[in-house]
């Protein structure tokens, strides 16, 4: 006996959430990103595999809410101010990548017999990388705010915004051959709609949203504040969808609007729990789209498109960034990080199918390629560091990838009398450098982030511009003559490589390294670090000290307790 439609709906959603939980737990047990588990769970409960089959309509309904919240949260997390210093790489590199990938899609479309229009449509879909996936990957690895993370996010913003033009122009381009006057009219109407929506977005960003959030925040009610935020996200998404721009794009633009307000952090903290739950449903729904029989029947075409994304799109992304003068490691990490297609490609394929702009074969290839490349994304981006290291072993490539920036001439004598090497001149590196300058200790900084290196040089610090994991760069800092090395790089994998290289070049050099996660402590010790500092734990111990001091505990007792906690913490291999 069946229950009411509402109960049936909730049951379907509950079973899909259970599948997502199971997939996530399995992925975590195998040390894989939980995203991979969600996608595999979707394949398992999808209509194209045997066993339990989830109601696709029920899942899609909730998944629409999930993708709206997901893209809204992505927009809120964007800091346009932080991305401002990579605007040249984002705008020029992003535009070149989109244009080059569309040309690549055109060549594939012609080769597959889909015609010029089919190839252009395919190229547009291939040019859009997955913002949701890469933001999740960067977040899990603690790489948000790094040089390659900022460039990647800047290009992703350009890609996401280009979807507006694609949705506007592709339908008109399809009708251009038969009715040029009508096509031009529809292009004009669509552009006016898009312009109107963007103007309303700017107006809301400068006047409406800050005033609304301020008024709701003054009530002191967290419930009302959360309700206002969700309404803002869904109203923007619905309005964009009604104007033909897509629910996800509207929610994303609403998030960018909020990101520039004083309440951005509070909004993100409120939305994040909902985002994580409903976003899992979105990724499960994406997995349900994969039809293994279609992939098997069309494996030559699907394989060719996947390889075009992994290899062709990566190279197309890398070339303009390299020509713009970015350091080799950043170029490689960004190129492989964007080697996938995702949620906006789904939007484009859905629009194309609904309006009969493309046939089912093209839509199926886009969806299949998207799912395969999303599944591969964590592994492809994770292997970028190893690829860069392998390229560094080829002298000709190493010289090109670690070239000196025009504003950062290589100083062969930079480390000749330096007592301390500091790898990385971010916030932690600057703190150490400031202390050494105050005590008049000669030191040299190694960094490939042009902005950070420029700030260090302007402070009077000697700088070697380049990647600290490249032997040729590190040799300029003379590690064999130093008394101490401080590794303050933002990523665990790169920190490990730098520590190993330091120990190879100067086995007796004491090395102090910092990590973001406790799980990385044994990795750094195995690499040769003499001391490993867990940044979050050290902040926690200082909070313990301050709290116990203010509660009146004797200093000696507090110091003894914190020391015992510290010794226990650094003996552990897991966080």
NORRAKA-V936994 format. One record per backbone hydrogen bond with DSSP energy under -0.5 kcal/mol. NH is the residue of the N-H (numbers start at 1). CO is the residue of the C=O. If there is no record, write none. Layout:
NH&CO ; NH&CO
//
This chain:
8&4 ; 9&5 ; 10&6 ; 11&7 ; 12&8 ; 13&9 ; 14&10 ; 15&11 ; 16&12 ; 17&13 ; 18&14 ; 19&15 ; 20&16 ; 21&17 ; 22&18 ; 23&19 ; 24&20 ; 25&21 ; 26&22 ; 27&23 ; 28&24 ; 29&25 ; 30&26 ; 31&28 ; 32&27 ; 36&33 ; 37&33 ; 38&34 ; 39&35 ; 40&36 ; 41&37 ; 42&38 ; 43&39 ; 44&40 ; 45&41 ; 46&42 ; 46&43 ; 49&46 ; 54&45 ; 54&52 ; 56&54 ; 59&55 ; 60&56 ; 61&57 ; 62&58 ; 63&59 ; 64&60 ; 65&61 ; 66&62 ; 67&63 ; 68&64 ; 69&65 ; 70&66 ; 71&67 ; 72&68 ; 73&69 ; 74&70 ; 75&71 ; 76&72 ; 77&73 ; 78&74 ; 78&75 ; 80&78 ; 83&79 ; 84&81 ; 85&82 ; 86&83 ; 87&84 ; 90&86 ; 91&87 ; 92&88 ; 93&88 ; 93&89 ; 94&89 ; 94&90 ; 95&91 ; 96&92 ; 97&93 ; 98&94 ; 99&95 ; 100&96 ; 101&97 ; 102&98 ; 103&99 ; 104&100 ; 105&101 ; 106&102 ; 107&103 ; 108&104 ; 109&105 ; 110&106 ; 111&107 ; 112&108 ; 113&110 ; 114&109 ; 115&109 ; 118&114 ; 119&115 ; 120&116 ; 121&117 ; 122&118 ; 123&119 ; 124&120 ; 125&121 ; 126&122 ; 127&123 ; 128&124 ; 128&125 ; 129&127 ; 131&129 ; 134&130 ; 135&131 ; 136&132 ; 137&133 ; 138&134 ; 139&135 ; 140&136 ; 141&137 ; 142&139 ; 143&138 ; 144&138 ; 146&143 ; 150&146 ; 151&147 ; 152&148 ; 153&149 ; 154&150 ; 155&151 ; 156&152 ; 157&153 ; 158&154 ; 159&155 ; 160&156 ; 161&157 ; 162&158 ; 163&159 ; 163&160 ; 164&161 ; 165&161 ; 166&162 ; 167&163 ; 168&164 ; 169&165 ; 170&166 ; 171&167 ; 172&168 ; 173&169 ; 174&170 ; 175&171 ; 176&172 ; 177&173 ; 179&175 ; 183&179 ; 184&180 ; 185&181 ; 186&182 ; 187&183 ; 188&184 ; 189&185 ; 190&186 ; 191&187 ; 192&188 ; 193&189 ; 194&190 ; 195&191 ; 196&192 ; 197&193 ; 198&194 ; 199&195 ; 200&196 ; 201&197 ; 202&198 ; 203&199 ; 204&200 ; 205&201 ; 206&202 ; 207&203 ; 208&203 ; 209&204 ; 210&204 ; 211&207 ; 212&208 ; 213&209 ; 214&210 ; 215&211 ; 216&212 ; 217&213 ; 218&214 ; 219&216 ; 220&217 ; 221&216 ; 222&220 ; 225&221 ; 226&222 ; 227&223 ; 228&224 ; 229&225 ; 230&226 ; 231&227 ; 232&228 ; 233&229 ; 234&230 ; 235&231 ; 236&232 ; 237&233 ; 238&234 ; 239&235 ; 240&236 ; 241&237 ; 242&238 ; 243&239 ; 244&241 ; 245&240 ; 246&240 ; 250&246 ; 251&247 ; 252&248 ; 253&249 ; 254&250 ; 255&251 ; 256&252 ; 257&253 ; 258&254 ; 259&255 ; 260&256 ; 260&257 ; 261&258 ; 264&261 ; 267&263 ; 268&264 ; 269&265 ; 270&266 ; 271&267 ; 272&268 ; 273&269 ; 275&271 ; 276&272 ; 277&273 ; 278&274 ; 279&275 ; 280&276 ; 281&277 ; 282&278 ; 283&279 ; 284&280 ; 285&281 ; 286&282 ; 287&283 ; 288&284 ; 289&285 ; 289&286 ; 290&287 ; 292&290 ; 294&291 ; 295&291 ; 296&292 ; 297&293 ; 298&294 ; 299&296 ; 302&298 ; 303&299 ; 304&300 ; 305&301 ; 306&302 ; 307&303 ; 308&304 ; 309&305 ; 310&306 ; 311&307 ; 312&307 ; 313&308 ; 314&309 ; 315&311 ; 316&312 ; 317&313 ; 318&314 ; 319&315 ; 320&316 ; 321&317 ; 322&318 ; 323&319 ; 324&320 ; 325&322 ; 326&321 ; 328&401 ; 331&327 ; 332&328 ; 333&329 ; 334&330 ; 335&331 ; 336&332 ; 337&333 ; 338&334 ; 339&336 ; 340&338 ; 342&128 ; 345&342 ; 346&342 ; 347&343 ; 348&344 ; 349&345 ; 350&346 ; 351&347 ; 352&348 ; 353&349 ; 354&350 ; 355&351 ; 356&353 ; 357&352 ; 358&352 ; 363&359 ; 364&360 ; 365&361 ; 366&362 ; 367&363 ; 368&364 ; 369&365 ; 370&366 ; 371&367 ; 372&368 ; 373&369 ; 374&370 ; 375&371 ; 376&372 ; 377&373 ; 378&374 ; 379&376 ; 380&376 ; 381&377 ; 382&378 ; 383&379 ; 384&381 ; 387&383 ; 388&384 ; 389&385 ; 390&386 ; 391&387 ; 392&388 ; 393&389 ; 393&390 ; 394&391 ; 395&393 ; 398&394 ; 399&395 ; 400&396 ; 401&397 ; 402&398 ; 403&400 ; 408&405 ; 412&410 ; 414&411 ; 415&476 ; 416&413 ; 419&442 ; 420&442 ; 421&484 ; 422&444 ; 423&421 ; 423&486 ; 424&422 ; 424&446 ; 430&426 ; 431&427 ; 432&428 ; 433&429 ; 434&430 ; 435&431 ; 436&432 ; 437&433 ; 438&434 ; 439&435 ; 440&437 ; 441&436 ; 442&440 ; 444&420 ; 445&462 ; 446&422 ; 447&464 ; 450&448 ; 453&449 ; 454&450 ; 455&451 ; 456&452 ; 457&453 ; 458&454 ; 459&455 ; 460&457 ; 461&456 ; 462&443 ; 464&445 ; 465&463 ; 466&447 ; 470&467 ; 471&469 ; 474&470 ; 475&471 ; 476&472 ; 476&473 ; 477&474 ; 478&475 ; 481&478 ; 482&479 ; 483&419 ; 484&419 ; 485&510 ; 486&421 ; 487&485 ; 487&512 ; 488&423 ; 488&486 ; 495&491 ; 496&492 ; 497&493 ; 498&494 ; 499&495 ; 500&496 ; 501&497 ; 502&498 ; 503&499 ; 504&500 ; 505&501 ; 506&502 ; 509&506 ; 510&483 ; 512&485 ; 513&531 ; 514&487 ; 515&533 ; 520&517 ; 521&518 ; 524&520 ; 525&521 ; 526&522 ; 527&523 ; 528&524 ; 528&525 ; 529&524 ; 530&511 ; 531&511 ; 533&513 ; 534&532 ; 535&515 ; 535&533 ; 538&534 ; 539&535 ; 540&536 ; 541&537 ; 542&538 ; 543&539 ; 544&540 ; 545&541 ; 546&542 ; 547&543 ; 548&544 ; 549&545 ; 550&546 ; 551&547 ; 552&549 ; 553&548 ; 558&554 ; 559&555 ; 560&556 ; 561&557 ; 562&558 ; 563&559 ; 564&560 ; 565&561 ; 566&562 ; 567&563 ; 568&564 ; 569&565 ; 570&566 ; 571&567 ; 571&568 ; 572&568 ; 572&569
//
